[in-house]
Amino acid sequence: SVPLSAVKLTRIGPVLFTTASSTLVALPVVLGKVEGENVLISEGADLDTIIVTDARGLNDGQIVRVTTK
C-alpha cells in the first residue's frame, strides 16, 4: 500500500510519480482498497518501485531534486 497523498487523480486516471534522471514520470495505477490513510495498488507499480510520497502540485515531466529519508 501507499499513502493516499502519493496518488494524484488525473484525466487519465490515478497515477503515482516515480523519477527517471531527475524527471518525474507519471505511472498509471489501478487502486484497490483504502485502509486508513493508505491505499492498495492492484496494478501499475511493483513493490520495489520508488515513488514520491506527496503528489500535490506535481506534473509528469517536471524536473525535481531527489532526496531520501
mmCIF file of the N, C-alpha and C atoms, coordinates in Angstrom:
data_MODEL
# 
_entry.id   MODEL 
# 
loop_
_atom_site.group_PDB 
_atom_site.id 
_atom_site.type_symbol 
_atom_site.label_atom_id 
_atom_site.label_alt_id 
_atom_site.label_comp_id 
_atom_site.label_asym_id 
_atom_site.label_entity_id 
_atom_site.label_seq_id 
_atom_site.pdbx_PDB_ins_code 
_atom_site.Cartn_x 
_atom_site.Cartn_y 
_atom_site.Cartn_z 
_atom_site.occupancy 
_atom_site.B_iso_or_equiv 
_atom_site.pdbx_formal_charge 
_atom_site.auth_seq_id 
_atom_site.auth_comp_id 
_atom_site.auth_asym_id 
_atom_site.auth_atom_id 
_atom_site.pdbx_PDB_model_num 
ATOM 1   N N  . SER A 1 1  ? 0.840  -1.192 0.000   1.00 0.00 ? 1  SER A N  1 
ATOM 2   C CA . SER A 1 1  ? 0.000  0.000  0.000   1.00 0.00 ? 1  SER A CA 1 
ATOM 3   C C  . SER A 1 1  ? 0.879  1.248  0.000   1.00 0.00 ? 1  SER A C  1 
ATOM 4   N N  . VAL A 1 2  ? 0.284  2.353  -0.409  1.00 0.00 ? 2  VAL A N  1 
ATOM 5   C CA . VAL A 1 2  ? 0.991  3.640  -0.451  1.00 0.00 ? 2  VAL A CA 1 
ATOM 6   C C  . VAL A 1 2  ? 0.138  4.682  0.260   1.00 0.00 ? 2  VAL A C  1 
ATOM 7   N N  . PRO A 1 3  ? 0.750  5.776  0.708   1.00 0.00 ? 3  PRO A N  1 
ATOM 8   C CA . PRO A 1 3  ? -0.046 6.851  1.310   1.00 0.00 ? 3  PRO A CA 1 
ATOM 9   C C  . PRO A 1 3  ? -1.018 7.430  0.280   1.00 0.00 ? 3  PRO A C  1 
ATOM 10  N N  . LEU A 1 4  ? -2.214 7.778  0.717   1.00 0.00 ? 4  LEU A N  1 
ATOM 11  C CA . LEU A 1 4  ? -3.174 8.426  -0.184  1.00 0.00 ? 4  LEU A CA 1 
ATOM 12  C C  . LEU A 1 4  ? -2.576 9.675  -0.808  1.00 0.00 ? 4  LEU A C  1 
ATOM 13  N N  . SER A 1 5  ? -1.699 10.361 -0.080  1.00 0.00 ? 5  SER A N  1 
ATOM 14  C CA . SER A 1 5  ? -1.078 11.588 -0.589  1.00 0.00 ? 5  SER A CA 1 
ATOM 15  C C  . SER A 1 5  ? -0.159 11.332 -1.777  1.00 0.00 ? 5  SER A C  1 
ATOM 16  N N  . ALA A 1 6  ? 0.231  10.076 -2.003  1.00 0.00 ? 6  ALA A N  1 
ATOM 17  C CA . ALA A 1 6  ? 1.107  9.734  -3.126  1.00 0.00 ? 6  ALA A CA 1 
ATOM 18  C C  . ALA A 1 6  ? 0.338  9.597  -4.438  1.00 0.00 ? 6  ALA A C  1 
ATOM 19  N N  . VAL A 1 7  ? -0.989 9.501  -4.348  1.00 0.00 ? 7  VAL A N  1 
ATOM 20  C CA . VAL A 1 7  ? -1.822 9.296  -5.534  1.00 0.00 ? 7  VAL A CA 1 
ATOM 21  C C  . VAL A 1 7  ? -2.345 10.633 -6.037  1.00 0.00 ? 7  VAL A C  1 
ATOM 22  N N  . LYS A 1 8  ? -2.191 10.864 -7.334  1.00 0.00 ? 8  LYS A N  1 
ATOM 23  C CA . LYS A 1 8  ? -2.770 12.051 -7.960  1.00 0.00 ? 8  LYS A CA 1 
ATOM 24  C C  . LYS A 1 8  ? -3.834 11.578 -8.942  1.00 0.00 ? 8  LYS A C  1 
ATOM 25  N N  . LEU A 1 9  ? -5.023 12.153 -8.844  1.00 0.00 ? 9  LEU A N  1 
ATOM 26  C CA . LEU A 1 9  ? -6.097 11.827 -9.779  1.00 0.00 ? 9  LEU A CA 1 
ATOM 27  C C  . LEU A 1 9  ? -5.976 12.752 -10.976 1.00 0.00 ? 9  LEU A C  1 
ATOM 28  N N  . THR A 1 10 ? -5.820 12.167 -12.165 1.00 0.00 ? 10 THR A N  1 
ATOM 29  C CA . THR A 1 10 ? -5.645 12.937 -13.394 1.00 0.00 ? 10 THR A CA 1 
ATOM 30  C C  . THR A 1 10 ? -6.737 12.562 -14.381 1.00 0.00 ? 10 THR A C  1 
ATOM 31  N N  . ARG A 1 11 ? -6.748 13.234 -15.532 1.00 0.00 ? 11 ARG A N  1 
ATOM 32  C CA . ARG A 1 11 ? -7.769 12.917 -16.541 1.00 0.00 ? 11 ARG A CA 1 
ATOM 33  C C  . ARG A 1 11 ? -7.586 11.524 -17.122 1.00 0.00 ? 11 ARG A C  1 
ATOM 34  N N  . ILE A 1 12 ? -6.375 10.951 -16.992 1.00 0.00 ? 12 ILE A N  1 
ATOM 35  C CA . ILE A 1 12 ? -6.169 9.576  -17.459 1.00 0.00 ? 12 ILE A CA 1 
ATOM 36  C C  . ILE A 1 12 ? -6.392 8.557  -16.344 1.00 0.00 ? 12 ILE A C  1 
ATOM 37  N N  . GLY A 1 13 ? -6.702 9.042  -15.154 1.00 0.00 ? 13 GLY A N  1 
ATOM 38  C CA . GLY A 1 13 ? -6.923 8.175  -14.005 1.00 0.00 ? 13 GLY A CA 1 
ATOM 39  C C  . GLY A 1 13 ? -5.877 8.412  -12.934 1.00 0.00 ? 13 GLY A C  1 
ATOM 40  N N  . PRO A 1 14 ? -5.869 7.565  -11.902 1.00 0.00 ? 14 PRO A N  1 
ATOM 41  C CA . PRO A 1 14 ? -4.911 7.750  -10.809 1.00 0.00 ? 14 PRO A CA 1 
ATOM 42  C C  . PRO A 1 14 ? -3.491 7.419  -11.253 1.00 0.00 ? 14 PRO A C  1 
ATOM 43  N N  . VAL A 1 15 ? -2.531 8.207  -10.757 1.00 0.00 ? 15 VAL A N  1 
ATOM 44  C CA . VAL A 1 15 ? -1.116 7.961  -11.050 1.00 0.00 ? 15 VAL A CA 1 
ATOM 45  C C  . VAL A 1 15 ? -0.292 8.089  -9.776  1.00 0.00 ? 15 VAL A C  1 
ATOM 46  N N  . LEU A 1 16 ? 0.839  7.406  -9.780  1.00 0.00 ? 16 LEU A N  1 
ATOM 47  C CA . LEU A 1 16 ? 1.905  7.613  -8.811  1.00 0.00 ? 16 LEU A CA 1 
ATOM 48  C C  . LEU A 1 16 ? 3.042  8.256  -9.573  1.00 0.00 ? 16 LEU A C  1 
ATOM 49  N N  . PHE A 1 17 ? 3.919  8.959  -8.872  1.00 0.00 ? 17 PHE A N  1 
ATOM 50  C CA . PHE A 1 17 ? 5.082  9.547  -9.526  1.00 0.00 ? 17 PHE A CA 1 
ATOM 51  C C  . PHE A 1 17 ? 6.340  8.811  -9.097  1.00 0.00 ? 17 PHE A C  1 
ATOM 52  N N  . THR A 1 18 ? 7.163  8.507  -10.089 1.00 0.00 ? 18 THR A N  1 
ATOM 53  C CA . THR A 1 18 ? 8.496  7.973  -9.872  1.00 0.00 ? 18 THR A CA 1 
ATOM 54  C C  . THR A 1 18 ? 9.448  8.896  -10.622 1.00 0.00 ? 18 THR A C  1 
ATOM 55  N N  . THR A 1 19 ? 10.736 8.657  -10.541 1.00 0.00 ? 19 THR A N  1 
ATOM 56  C CA . THR A 1 19 ? 11.674 9.539  -11.236 1.00 0.00 ? 19 THR A CA 1 
ATOM 57  C C  . THR A 1 19 ? 12.570 8.754  -12.182 1.00 0.00 ? 19 THR A C  1 
ATOM 58  N N  . ALA A 1 20 ? 12.970 9.436  -13.231 1.00 0.00 ? 20 ALA A N  1 
ATOM 59  C CA . ALA A 1 20 ? 13.970 8.922  -14.165 1.00 0.00 ? 20 ALA A CA 1 
ATOM 60  C C  . ALA A 1 20 ? 14.896 10.086 -14.478 1.00 0.00 ? 20 ALA A C  1 
ATOM 61  N N  . SER A 1 21 ? 16.136 9.992  -14.054 1.00 0.00 ? 21 SER A N  1 
ATOM 62  C CA . SER A 1 21 ? 17.122 11.064 -14.286 1.00 0.00 ? 21 SER A CA 1 
ATOM 63  C C  . SER A 1 21 ? 16.613 12.429 -13.834 1.00 0.00 ? 21 SER A C  1 
ATOM 64  N N  . SER A 1 22 ? 16.105 12.509 -12.618 1.00 0.00 ? 22 SER A N  1 
ATOM 65  C CA . SER A 1 22 ? 15.613 13.755 -12.007 1.00 0.00 ? 22 SER A CA 1 
ATOM 66  C C  . SER A 1 22 ? 14.389 14.343 -12.694 1.00 0.00 ? 22 SER A C  1 
ATOM 67  N N  . THR A 1 23 ? 13.664 13.534 -13.458 1.00 0.00 ? 23 THR A N  1 
ATOM 68  C CA . THR A 1 23 ? 12.425 13.964 -14.106 1.00 0.00 ? 23 THR A CA 1 
ATOM 69  C C  . THR A 1 23 ? 11.284 13.101 -13.584 1.00 0.00 ? 23 THR A C  1 
ATOM 70  N N  . LEU A 1 24 ? 10.163 13.739 -13.216 1.00 0.00 ? 24 LEU A N  1 
ATOM 71  C CA . LEU A 1 24 ? 9.010  12.978 -12.750 1.00 0.00 ? 24 LEU A CA 1 
ATOM 72  C C  . LEU A 1 24 ? 8.365  12.214 -13.897 1.00 0.00 ? 24 LEU A C  1 
ATOM 73  N N  . VAL A 1 25 ? 7.986  10.980 -13.606 1.00 0.00 ? 25 VAL A N  1 
ATOM 74  C CA . VAL A 1 25 ? 7.283  10.137 -14.564 1.00 0.00 ? 25 VAL A CA 1 
ATOM 75  C C  . VAL A 1 25 ? 5.985  9.689  -13.901 1.00 0.00 ? 25 VAL A C  1 
ATOM 76  N N  . ALA A 1 26 ? 4.841  9.991  -14.547 1.00 0.00 ? 26 ALA A N  1 
ATOM 77  C CA . ALA A 1 26 ? 3.542  9.569  -14.033 1.00 0.00 ? 26 ALA A CA 1 
ATOM 78  C C  . ALA A 1 26 ? 3.329  8.104  -14.385 1.00 0.00 ? 26 ALA A C  1 
ATOM 79  N N  . LEU A 1 27 ? 3.019  7.313  -13.387 1.00 0.00 ? 27 LEU A N  1 
ATOM 80  C CA . LEU A 1 27 ? 2.824  5.880  -13.545 1.00 0.00 ? 27 LEU A CA 1 
ATOM 81  C C  . LEU A 1 27 ? 1.343  5.572  -13.324 1.00 0.00 ? 27 LEU A C  1 
ATOM 82  N N  . PRO A 1 28 ? 0.576  5.288  -14.389 1.00 0.00 ? 28 PRO A N  1 
ATOM 83  C CA . PRO A 1 28 ? -0.844 4.965  -14.203 1.00 0.00 ? 28 PRO A CA 1 
ATOM 84  C C  . PRO A 1 28 ? -0.992 3.713  -13.337 1.00 0.00 ? 28 PRO A C  1 
ATOM 85  N N  . VAL A 1 29 ? -1.922 3.762  -12.389 1.00 0.00 ? 29 VAL A N  1 
ATOM 86  C CA . VAL A 1 29 ? -2.137 2.638  -11.477 1.00 0.00 ? 29 VAL A CA 1 
ATOM 87  C C  . VAL A 1 29 ? -3.626 2.344  -11.336 1.00 0.00 ? 29 VAL A C  1 
ATOM 88  N N  . VAL A 1 30 ? -3.905 1.140  -10.859 1.00 0.00 ? 30 VAL A N  1 
ATOM 89  C CA . VAL A 1 30 ? -5.269 0.750  -10.504 1.00 0.00 ? 30 VAL A CA 1 
ATOM 90  C C  . VAL A 1 30 ? -5.317 0.680  -8.987  1.00 0.00 ? 30 VAL A C  1 
ATOM 91  N N  . LEU A 1 31 ? -6.249 1.427  -8.410  1.00 0.00 ? 31 LEU A N  1 
ATOM 92  C CA . LEU A 1 31 ? -6.355 1.481  -6.955  1.00 0.00 ? 31 LEU A CA 1 
ATOM 93  C C  . LEU A 1 31 ? -7.192 0.332  -6.428  1.00 0.00 ? 31 LEU A C  1 
ATOM 94  N N  . GLY A 1 32 ? -6.808 -0.138 -5.251  1.00 0.00 ? 32 GLY A N  1 
ATOM 95  C CA . GLY A 1 32 ? -7.562 -1.159 -4.548  1.00 0.00 ? 32 GLY A CA 1 
ATOM 96  C C  . GLY A 1 32 ? -8.235 -0.553 -3.331  1.00 0.00 ? 32 GLY A C  1 
ATOM 97  N N  . LYS A 1 33 ? -8.306 -1.326 -2.285  1.00 0.00 ? 33 LYS A N  1 
ATOM 98  C CA . LYS A 1 33 ? -8.992 -0.946 -1.055  1.00 0.00 ? 33 LYS A CA 1 
ATOM 99  C C  . LYS A 1 33 ? -8.227 0.136  -0.290  1.00 0.00 ? 33 LYS A C  1 
ATOM 100 N N  . VAL A 1 34 ? -8.975 1.097  0.226   1.00 0.00 ? 34 VAL A N  1 
ATOM 101 C CA . VAL A 1 34 ? -8.405 2.127  1.100   1.00 0.00 ? 34 VAL A CA 1 
ATOM 102 C C  . VAL A 1 34 ? -8.369 1.569  2.519   1.00 0.00 ? 34 VAL A C  1 
ATOM 103 N N  . GLU A 1 35 ? -7.207 1.708  3.160   1.00 0.00 ? 35 GLU A N  1 
ATOM 104 C CA . GLU A 1 35 ? -7.024 1.249  4.535   1.00 0.00 ? 35 GLU A CA 1 
ATOM 105 C C  . GLU A 1 35 ? -6.485 2.401  5.366   1.00 0.00 ? 35 GLU A C  1 
ATOM 106 N N  . GLY A 1 36 ? -7.371 3.149  5.994   1.00 0.00 ? 36 GLY A N  1 
ATOM 107 C CA . GLY A 1 36 ? -6.947 4.313  6.771   1.00 0.00 ? 36 GLY A CA 1 
ATOM 108 C C  . GLY A 1 36 ? -6.412 5.393  5.857   1.00 0.00 ? 36 GLY A C  1 
ATOM 109 N N  . GLU A 1 37 ? -5.139 5.767  6.040   1.00 0.00 ? 37 GLU A N  1 
ATOM 110 C CA . GLU A 1 37 ? -4.514 6.802  5.217   1.00 0.00 ? 37 GLU A CA 1 
ATOM 111 C C  . GLU A 1 37 ? -3.722 6.217  4.055   1.00 0.00 ? 37 GLU A C  1 
ATOM 112 N N  . ASN A 1 38 ? -3.879 4.921  3.804   1.00 0.00 ? 38 ASN A N  1 
ATOM 113 C CA . ASN A 1 38 ? -3.171 4.243  2.719   1.00 0.00 ? 38 ASN A CA 1 
ATOM 114 C C  . ASN A 1 38 ? -4.162 3.620  1.745   1.00 0.00 ? 38 ASN A C  1 
ATOM 115 N N  . VAL A 1 39 ? -3.683 3.332  0.541   1.00 0.00 ? 39 VAL A N  1 
ATOM 116 C CA . VAL A 1 39 ? -4.499 2.664  -0.469  1.00 0.00 ? 39 VAL A CA 1 
ATOM 117 C C  . VAL A 1 39 ? -3.655 1.567  -1.109  1.00 0.00 ? 39 VAL A C  1 
ATOM 118 N N  . LEU A 1 40 ? -4.284 0.442  -1.372  1.00 0.00 ? 40 LEU A N  1 
ATOM 119 C CA . LEU A 1 40 ? -3.594 -0.650 -2.047  1.00 0.00 ? 40 LEU A CA 1 
ATOM 120 C C  . LEU A 1 40 ? -3.501 -0.342 -3.531  1.00 0.00 ? 40 LEU A C  1 
ATOM 121 N N  . ILE A 1 41 ? -2.397 -0.711 -4.146  1.00 0.00 ? 41 ILE A N  1 
ATOM 122 C CA . ILE A 1 41 ? -2.210 -0.565 -5.588  1.00 0.00 ? 41 ILE A CA 1 
ATOM 123 C C  . ILE A 1 41 ? -2.328 -1.964 -6.178  1.00 0.00 ? 41 ILE A C  1 
ATOM 124 N N  . SER A 1 42 ? -3.377 -2.206 -6.985  1.00 0.00 ? 42 SER A N  1 
ATOM 125 C CA . SER A 1 42 ? -3.582 -3.553 -7.517  1.00 0.00 ? 42 SER A CA 1 
ATOM 126 C C  . SER A 1 42 ? -2.889 -3.771 -8.857  1.00 0.00 ? 42 SER A C  1 
ATOM 127 N N  . GLU A 1 43 ? -2.594 -2.693 -9.585  1.00 0.00 ? 43 GLU A N  1 
ATOM 128 C CA . GLU A 1 43 ? -1.865 -2.807 -10.854 1.00 0.00 ? 43 GLU A CA 1 
ATOM 129 C C  . GLU A 1 43 ? -1.102 -1.521 -11.119 1.00 0.00 ? 43 GLU A C  1 
ATOM 130 N N  . GLY A 1 44 ? 0.038  -1.648 -11.804 1.00 0.00 ? 44 GLY A N  1 
ATOM 131 C CA . GLY A 1 44 ? 0.762  -0.477 -12.276 1.00 0.00 ? 44 GLY A CA 1 
ATOM 132 C C  . GLY A 1 44 ? 2.075  -0.180 -11.594 1.00 0.00 ? 44 GLY A C  1 
ATOM 133 N N  . ALA A 1 45 ? 2.281  -0.715 -10.386 1.00 0.00 ? 45 ALA A N  1 
ATOM 134 C CA . ALA A 1 45 ? 3.538  -0.478 -9.672  1.00 0.00 ? 45 ALA A CA 1 
ATOM 135 C C  . ALA A 1 45 ? 3.938  -1.747 -8.938  1.00 0.00 ? 45 ALA A C  1 
ATOM 136 N N  . ASP A 1 46 ? 5.226  -2.058 -8.986  1.00 0.00 ? 46 ASP A N  1 
ATOM 137 C CA . ASP A 1 46 ? 5.763  -3.207 -8.259  1.00 0.00 ? 46 ASP A CA 1 
ATOM 138 C C  . ASP A 1 46 ? 6.122  -2.792 -6.838  1.00 0.00 ? 46 ASP A C  1 
ATOM 139 N N  . LEU A 1 47 ? 6.347  -3.774 -5.996  1.00 0.00 ? 47 LEU A N  1 
ATOM 140 C CA . LEU A 1 47 ? 6.729  -3.487 -4.608  1.00 0.00 ? 47 LEU A CA 1 
ATOM 141 C C  . LEU A 1 47 ? 8.042  -2.733 -4.503  1.00 0.00 ? 47 LEU A C  1 
ATOM 142 N N  . ASP A 1 48 ? 8.921  -2.894 -5.497  1.00 0.00 ? 48 ASP A N  1 
ATOM 143 C CA . ASP A 1 48 ? 10.217 -2.215 -5.434  1.00 0.00 ? 48 ASP A CA 1 
ATOM 144 C C  . ASP A 1 48 ? 10.240 -0.877 -6.171  1.00 0.00 ? 48 ASP A C  1 
ATOM 145 N N  . THR A 1 49 ? 9.086  -0.425 -6.675  1.00 0.00 ? 49 THR A N  1 
ATOM 146 C CA . THR A 1 49 ? 9.011  0.874  -7.344  1.00 0.00 ? 49 THR A CA 1 
ATOM 147 C C  . THR A 1 49 ? 9.186  1.986  -6.315  1.00 0.00 ? 49 THR A C  1 
ATOM 148 N N  . ILE A 1 50 ? 10.140 2.865  -6.545  1.00 0.00 ? 50 ILE A N  1 
ATOM 149 C CA . ILE A 1 50 ? 10.357 4.010  -5.652  1.00 0.00 ? 50 ILE A CA 1 
ATOM 150 C C  . ILE A 1 50 ? 9.435  5.130  -6.110  1.00 0.00 ? 50 ILE A C  1 
ATOM 151 N N  . ILE A 1 51 ? 8.618  5.629  -5.182  1.00 0.00 ? 51 ILE A N  1 
ATOM 152 C CA . ILE A 1 51 ? 7.614  6.640  -5.536  1.00 0.00 ? 51 ILE A CA 1 
ATOM 153 C C  . ILE A 1 51 ? 7.794  7.907  -4.715  1.00 0.00 ? 51 ILE A C  1 
ATOM 154 N N  . VAL A 1 52 ? 7.188  8.972  -5.214  1.00 0.00 ? 52 VAL A N  1 
ATOM 155 C CA . VAL A 1 52 ? 7.087  10.232 -4.475  1.00 0.00 ? 52 VAL A CA 1 
ATOM 156 C C  . VAL A 1 52 ? 5.903  10.078 -3.529  1.00 0.00 ? 52 VAL A C  1 
ATOM 157 N N  . THR A 1 53 ? 6.075  10.401 -2.257  1.00 0.00 ? 53 THR A N  1 
ATOM 158 C CA . THR A 1 53 ? 5.018  10.151 -1.280  1.00 0.00 ? 53 THR A CA 1 
ATOM 159 C C  . THR A 1 53 ? 4.015  11.287 -1.129  1.00 0.00 ? 53 THR A C  1 
ATOM 160 N N  . ASP A 1 54 ? 4.251  12.415 -1.774  1.00 0.00 ? 54 ASP A N  1 
ATOM 161 C CA . ASP A 1 54 ? 3.290  13.524 -1.744  1.00 0.00 ? 54 ASP A CA 1 
ATOM 162 C C  . ASP A 1 54 ? 3.187  14.099 -3.151  1.00 0.00 ? 54 ASP A C  1 
ATOM 163 N N  . ALA A 1 55 ? 2.095  13.793 -3.841  1.00 0.00 ? 55 ALA A N  1 
ATOM 164 C CA . ALA A 1 55 ? 1.932  14.154 -5.254  1.00 0.00 ? 55 ALA A CA 1 
ATOM 165 C C  . ALA A 1 55 ? 1.306  15.529 -5.470  1.00 0.00 ? 55 ALA A C  1 
ATOM 166 N N  . ARG A 1 56 ? 0.973  16.235 -4.396  1.00 0.00 ? 56 ARG A N  1 
ATOM 167 C CA . ARG A 1 56 ? 0.310  17.540 -4.554  1.00 0.00 ? 56 ARG A CA 1 
ATOM 168 C C  . ARG A 1 56 ? 1.154  18.498 -5.376  1.00 0.00 ? 56 ARG A C  1 
ATOM 169 N N  . GLY A 1 57 ? 0.560  19.048 -6.438  1.00 0.00 ? 57 GLY A N  1 
ATOM 170 C CA . GLY A 1 57 ? 1.216  20.056 -7.256  1.00 0.00 ? 57 GLY A CA 1 
ATOM 171 C C  . GLY A 1 57 ? 2.228  19.518 -8.251  1.00 0.00 ? 57 GLY A C  1 
ATOM 172 N N  . LEU A 1 58 ? 2.386  18.209 -8.336  1.00 0.00 ? 58 LEU A N  1 
ATOM 173 C CA . LEU A 1 58 ? 3.377  17.630 -9.244  1.00 0.00 ? 58 LEU A CA 1 
ATOM 174 C C  . LEU A 1 58 ? 2.779  17.340 -10.614 1.00 0.00 ? 58 LEU A C  1 
ATOM 175 N N  . ASN A 1 59 ? 3.641  17.344 -11.641 1.00 0.00 ? 59 ASN A N  1 
ATOM 176 C CA . ASN A 1 59 ? 3.210  17.067 -13.008 1.00 0.00 ? 59 ASN A CA 1 
ATOM 177 C C  . ASN A 1 59 ? 4.226  16.181 -13.711 1.00 0.00 ? 59 ASN A C  1 
ATOM 178 N N  . ASP A 1 60 ? 3.729  15.363 -14.625 1.00 0.00 ? 60 ASP A N  1 
ATOM 179 C CA . ASP A 1 60 ? 4.582  14.500 -15.432 1.00 0.00 ? 60 ASP A CA 1 
ATOM 180 C C  . ASP A 1 60 ? 5.598  15.348 -16.191 1.00 0.00 ? 60 ASP A C  1 
ATOM 181 N N  . GLY A 1 61 ? 6.859  14.941 -16.185 1.00 0.00 ? 61 GLY A N  1 
ATOM 182 C CA . GLY A 1 61 ? 7.905  15.660 -16.900 1.00 0.00 ? 61 GLY A CA 1 
ATOM 183 C C  . GLY A 1 61 ? 8.584  16.759 -16.107 1.00 0.00 ? 61 GLY A C  1 
ATOM 184 N N  . GLN A 1 62 ? 8.086  17.057 -14.925 1.00 0.00 ? 62 GLN A N  1 
ATOM 185 C CA . GLN A 1 62 ? 8.662  18.106 -14.083 1.00 0.00 ? 62 GLN A CA 1 
ATOM 186 C C  . GLN A 1 62 ? 10.060 17.684 -13.621 1.00 0.00 ? 62 GLN A C  1 
ATOM 187 N N  . ILE A 1 63 ? 10.993 18.632 -13.604 1.00 0.00 ? 63 ILE A N  1 
ATOM 188 C CA . ILE A 1 63 ? 12.351 18.384 -13.117 1.00 0.00 ? 63 ILE A CA 1 
ATOM 189 C C  . ILE A 1 63 ? 12.345 18.501 -11.593 1.00 0.00 ? 63 ILE A C  1 
ATOM 190 N N  . VAL A 1 64 ? 12.968 17.539 -10.919 1.00 0.00 ? 64 VAL A N  1 
ATOM 191 C CA . VAL A 1 64 ? 12.994 17.528 -9.457  1.00 0.00 ? 64 VAL A CA 1 
ATOM 192 C C  . VAL A 1 64 ? 14.392 17.195 -8.953  1.00 0.00 ? 64 VAL A C  1 
ATOM 193 N N  . ARG A 1 65 ? 14.602 17.473 -7.689  1.00 0.00 ? 65 ARG A N  1 
ATOM 194 C CA . ARG A 1 65 ? 15.827 17.062 -6.999  1.00 0.00 ? 65 ARG A CA 1 
ATOM 195 C C  . ARG A 1 65 ? 15.439 15.902 -6.091  1.00 0.00 ? 65 ARG A C  1 
ATOM 196 N N  . VAL A 1 66 ? 16.090 14.780 -6.232  1.00 0.00 ? 66 VAL A N  1 
ATOM 197 C CA . VAL A 1 66 ? 15.748 13.572 -5.489  1.00 0.00 ? 66 VAL A CA 1 
ATOM 198 C C  . VAL A 1 66 ? 16.514 13.532 -4.172  1.00 0.00 ? 66 VAL A C  1 
ATOM 199 N N  . THR A 1 67 ? 15.763 13.347 -3.069  1.00 0.00 ? 67 THR A N  1 
ATOM 200 C CA . THR A 1 67 ? 16.362 13.142 -1.753  1.00 0.00 ? 67 THR A CA 1 
ATOM 201 C C  . THR A 1 67 ? 15.692 11.928 -1.133  1.00 0.00 ? 67 THR A C  1 
ATOM 202 N N  . THR A 1 68 ? 16.312 11.334 -0.148  1.00 0.00 ? 68 THR A N  1 
ATOM 203 C CA . THR A 1 68 ? 15.718 10.194 0.541   1.00 0.00 ? 68 THR A CA 1 
ATOM 204 C C  . THR A 1 68 ? 15.653 10.483 2.020   1.00 0.00 ? 68 THR A C  1 
ATOM 205 N N  . LYS A 1 69 ? 14.733 9.825  2.690   1.00 0.00 ? 69 LYS A N  1 
ATOM 206 C CA . LYS A 1 69 ? 14.605 9.975  4.139   1.00 0.00 ? 69 LYS A CA 1 
ATOM 207 C C  . LYS A 1 69 ? 15.421 8.929  4.829   1.00 0.00 ? 69 LYS A C  1 
# 
